[in-house]
């Protein structure tokens, strides 16, 4: 049996051949039977839009490939996918007249909560794909492992050390964002479970926060422009008696021209700063779940420092 990963890689390779040849060229170079087996390895488990996102072949081209090999297709060909958070995984096809939709319940594990938090920080979410990026090697190892549990992952690296991991998954993308905004239902679910909330906030801190030493003082703060998300995190801190202060200021984004008009940012940057008296509690609940190398090292230093101070009392 052909694995999904091998099928995706092979079909993507065939798409490269298609750029300089026609369908007959593909059949001659790769073999008709092989192409048919590759298509069947993905369909009908995945819809045409999911396959299109995975291998970069337009749906119109895929339709011709399927037709040429008499691969049976059903109403799931153009089905839409909706995802929601839950405690167990399930899928079902729902029909409303002639319209079909695939409703997917995704089990939110601590690892997935971490991925969602990081993607809303250092990430990009499209309809059929989730991207995360950074330069830290420890983050790469952790995120790559998590992503591979949810589908096929591709990657690229830039000369400056930036890596980018891409997961082709409509369900996970829909779980993270809805109508280009954070999926509030998913966040409601995560923040109702302390264990998941800790992982989410740790990931968001890995992406958007700071944990660094300056002299004998540690700066532990988190910055973002999403007010609702920062309010959720503030509520978590308050529930756990973590003392902090907040600061609001306009973003410093430079004005830019768009169609001859000067565009100025109207967003407000929100910053949460953890007070020294709560460093130990913050480390225990959030810091120990972080993976960024430098931030993790600072977390360990704070842990040792607060332990020594407590022993001296």
C-alpha positions in Angstrom: 0.0 0.0 0.0 1.2 3.5 -0.9 1.6 5.8 2.1 -0.1 9.2 2.1 3.2 11.0 2.4 4.8 9.1 -0.6 1.6 9.7 -2.7 1.7 13.4 -2.0 5.4 13.7 -2.8 5.0 11.8 -6.0 2.0 13.7 -7.2 3.8 17.0 -6.4 6.7 15.7 -8.5 4.3 14.9 -11.3 2.9 18.4 -11.1 6.4 19.7 -11.9 6.5 17.6 -15.0 3.1 19.0 -16.0 4.6 22.4 -16.1 6.6 21.5 -19.1 4.4 18.8 -20.6 0.9 17.5 -20.9 -1.0 14.7 -19.3 0.3 12.2 -21.9 3.8 13.2 -20.9 3.0 12.4 -17.2 1.6 9.0 -18.1 4.6 8.2 -20.2 7.2 9.3 -17.6 5.5 7.9 -14.5 3.1 5.2 -15.8 -0.7 5.3 -15.8 -1.1 2.6 -13.2 1.2 4.3 -10.8 -0.7 7.6 -11.1 -4.0 5.9 -10.6 -2.7 4.2 -7.4 -1.4 7.5 -6.1 -4.8 9.2 -6.6 -6.6 6.3 -4.9 -4.2 6.6 -1.9 -5.7 10.0 -1.2 -9.2 9.9 -2.4 -11.9 9.8 -1.0 -10.3 10.2 2.4 -9.4 13.7 1.4 -11.6 16.1 -0.7 -10.3 17.6 -3.9 -9.6 20.9 -2.2 -7.4 19.2 0.4 -5.5 17.3 -2.3 -5.1 20.5 -4.3 -3.5 22.2 -1.3 -1.2 19.2 -0.6 0.3 18.8 -4.0 -0.2 22.1 -5.8 -2.4 20.7 -8.6 -5.5 22.8 -9.5 -8.8 21.1 -8.9 -9.6 21.4 -12.6 -6.5 19.4 -13.4 -7.2 16.8 -10.7 -10.7 16.4 -12.2 -9.2 15.5 -15.6 -6.8 13.1 -14.0 -9.6 11.3 -12.2 -11.8 11.2 -15.3 -9.0 9.8 -17.4 -8.6 6.8 -15.1 -12.3 6.4 -14.4 -11.6 6.9 -10.7 -15.1 7.1 -9.1 -15.9 10.4 -7.4 -18.9 11.3 -5.3 -20.5 14.4 -3.8 -17.6 14.8 -1.5 -15.6 16.2 -4.4 -16.2 19.8 -3.4 -17.4 19.3 0.1 -16.6 21.9 2.7 -14.9 21.0 5.9 -15.8 22.5 9.3 -13.9 21.7 12.5 -14.6 22.1 16.2 -12.7 21.3 19.4 -13.7 18.3 21.5 -12.3 15.5 23.7 -12.4 12.8 21.0 -12.0 12.7 17.2 -14.9 12.1 14.9 -16.0 12.8 11.4 -19.4 12.8 9.6 -20.8 13.9 6.3 -23.9 16.2 6.7 -26.2 16.7 3.8 -28.5 19.8 3.4 -30.4 19.4 0.1 -27.6 19.1 -2.5 -25.0 20.6 -0.3 -22.6 18.4 1.6 -20.3 19.3 4.5 -17.8 17.3 6.5 -18.0 18.1 10.2 -14.8 17.1 12.0 -14.5 17.1 15.8 -10.8 17.3 16.7 -9.5 16.1 20.0 -7.5 18.9 21.6 -4.4 17.4 23.2 -1.9 19.5 25.1 0.4 19.3 22.1 -2.3 20.6 19.7 -3.1 23.4 22.2 0.6 24.3 22.0 0.5 24.3 18.2 -2.6 26.5 18.1 -1.0 29.0 20.5 2.2 29.2 18.5 0.4 29.5 15.1 -1.6 32.5 16.4 1.8 34.1 17.3 4.5 33.1 14.8 2.3 31.5 12.2 0.0 32.0 9.2 -3.3 30.2 8.7 -4.8 29.8 5.3 -8.0 27.8 4.3 -6.1 24.6 3.5 -2.8 25.1 5.4 -1.1 26.0 8.6 2.4 27.5 8.7 4.7 28.1 11.7 8.1 29.8 11.5 11.0 30.8 13.7 14.8 30.4 13.8 15.1 28.4 17.1 16.2 24.8 16.6 14.4 23.5 19.7 11.1 25.0 18.6 11.6 23.4 15.2 12.0 19.9 16.7 9.0 20.3 18.9 6.7 21.8 16.3 7.7 19.4 13.6 6.9 16.5 15.8 3.5 17.9 16.7 2.6 18.8 13.1 3.4 15.3 11.8 0.7 13.9 14.1 -1.9 15.9 12.1 -0.9 15.4 8.4 1.8 15.8 5.9 4.4 18.4 6.7 6.7 20.3 4.2 9.4 22.8 5.1 11.8 25.3 3.7 14.7 27.3 5.1 16.2 30.7 4.3 19.8 31.7 4.4 19.2 33.8 7.5 18.3 30.7 9.4 14.5 31.1 9.3 12.6 27.8 9.0 9.0 27.4 7.9 6.9 24.3 8.5 3.7 23.8 6.5 0.9 21.4 7.5 -1.8 20.6 4.8 -4.9 20.2 6.9 -8.3 22.0 6.3 -9.5 20.7 9.7 -6.6 22.1 11.8 -6.6 25.4 9.8 -10.4 25.8 10.4 -9.9 24.9 14.1 -7.4 27.7 14.5 -9.0 30.4 12.5 -12.5 31.1 11.2 -13.2 33.9 8.7 -9.5 35.0 9.1 -9.9 35.6 12.8 -9.0 33.3 15.8 -11.7 30.7 16.2 -13.3 31.8 19.4 -15.1 28.5 20.0 -11.7 26.7 19.9 -10.3 29.2 22.4 -13.3 28.8 24.6 -12.7 25.1 24.8 -8.9 25.5 25.5 -9.3 28.1 28.2 -11.9 25.9 30.0 -9.2 23.3 30.6 -6.3 24.5 32.7 -3.8 22.0 31.3 -4.6 23.1 27.7 -4.6 26.7 28.6 -1.1 26.4 30.1 0.3 24.9 26.9 -1.5 27.5 24.7 -0.1 30.4 26.7 3.4 28.9 26.8 3.4 28.6 23.1 2.1 32.1 22.6 4.8 33.3 24.9 7.4 31.3 22.9 6.2 33.2 19.8 5.3 36.6 21.1 6.8 37.0 24.5 10.1 37.8 26.2 11.9 36.1 29.0 15.4 37.6 29.4 17.8 38.7 32.1 19.0 42.3 32.5 21.4 42.8 35.3 19.8 41.0 38.3 16.3 41.5 37.0 14.3 39.3 34.6 11.9 40.8 32.1 8.9 38.6 31.5 6.3 40.2 29.3 4.0 39.4 26.4 3.0 41.7 23.6 0.2 41.4 21.0 -2.5 43.5 19.3 -5.4 41.0 19.8 -7.3 42.5 22.7 -9.7 39.5 23.2 -6.8 37.0 23.2 -4.8 39.1 25.7 -7.9 39.4 27.9 -8.2 35.6 28.0 -4.6 35.3 29.1 -5.0 38.0 31.7 -8.0 36.2 33.1 -5.9 33.0 33.4 -3.2 35.0 35.2 -5.7 36.5 37.6 -7.3 33.1 38.3 -4.0 31.8 39.4 -3.0 34.8 41.5 -0.2 35.8 39.2 0.5 39.6 39.6 1.1 41.6 36.5 0.6 45.0 35.0 -0.6 46.0 31.5 0.4 48.7 29.1 -1.4 49.9 26.0 0.2 52.0 23.2 -0.3 52.5 19.5 1.8 50.2 17.3 4.9 51.6 15.7 4.2 50.3 12.3 5.5 52.7 9.6 2.8 54.3 7.3 2.8 52.8 3.8 1.2 53.7 0.4 -1.6 51.6 -1.0 -3.1 52.6 -4.3 -1.8 56.2 -3.8 -3.2 56.5 -0.2 -1.2 56.7 3.0 -2.2 53.8 5.3 -1.5 54.2 9.0 -1.8 51.5 11.6 -4.7 52.0 14.1 -3.9 48.9 16.2 -3.1 49.1 19.8 -0.2 47.0 21.2 -1.0 45.4 24.5 1.7 44.3 26.9 1.5 42.1 29.9 4.4 42.4 32.4 4.8 39.8 35.2 5.7 41.2 38.6 8.8 39.8 40.4 6.7 38.5 43.3 4.9 36.2 40.9 7.9 34.9 38.9 7.9 31.6 40.7 4.2 30.9 40.0 4.5 32.0 36.4 7.4 29.7 35.9 5.6 26.7 37.4 2.4 27.2 35.4 3.6 28.6 32.1 7.4 28.9 31.8 8.1 25.1 32.3 5.9 24.4 29.2 8.0 26.7 26.9 10.4 25.3 24.3 12.3 28.3 22.8 15.9 27.7 23.7 16.9 31.1 25.1 13.6 31.7 26.9 13.7 28.2 28.3 17.2 28.8 29.7 16.0 32.0 31.3 13.1 30.1 32.8 15.4 27.6 34.4 17.6 30.4 35.8 14.5 32.0 37.4 13.4 28.6 38.8 16.8 28.2 40.5 16.8 31.7 41.7 13.3 31.6 43.2 14.1 28.2 44.8 17.2 29.6 46.5 15.4 32.7 47.7 12.6 30.5 49.2 15.1 28.3 50.9 16.7 31.4 52.5 13.5 32.6 54.1 
